Amino acid sequence: MPKLSFAAIAFIVALSGATSAQSADPRGACKADYDKFCTGIAPGGGIVACLNGKRDQLSTTCKAALDSRKKK
């Protein structure tokens, strides 16, 4: 279980560049997609790249959150 917690924290940190004013928060919006497609990705290992690589399979909410992150 500690590995999963570490991965979840790493995911949050990796996407923490998003501001709270955004309509879709990547940390919450992509959690299920991260758990499904990218759990093996270590911090600094390209979590966002992994999610973008699975873009056609991501939830609409996660896609919107990733798109809003790109606009920064």
SULBELNOR-V136837 format. One record per backbone hydrogen bond with DSSP energy under -0.5 kcal/mol. NH is the residue of the N-H (numbers start at 1). CO is the residue of the C=O. If there is no record, write none. Layout:
{{NH,CO} {NH,CO}}
This chain:
{{5,1} {6,2} {7,3} {8,4} {9,5} {10,6} {11,7} {12,8} {13,9} {14,10} {15,11} {16,13} {18,15} {22,19} {26,24} {28,25} {29,25} {30,26} {31,28} {34,30} {35,31} {36,32} {37,33} {38,34} {41,38} {45,42} {50,46} {51,47} {52,48} {53,49} {54,50} {54,51} {55,52} {57,54} {58,54} {58,55} {63,59} {64,60} {65,61} {66,62} {67,63} {68,64} {69,65} {70,66} {71,67} {72,69}}
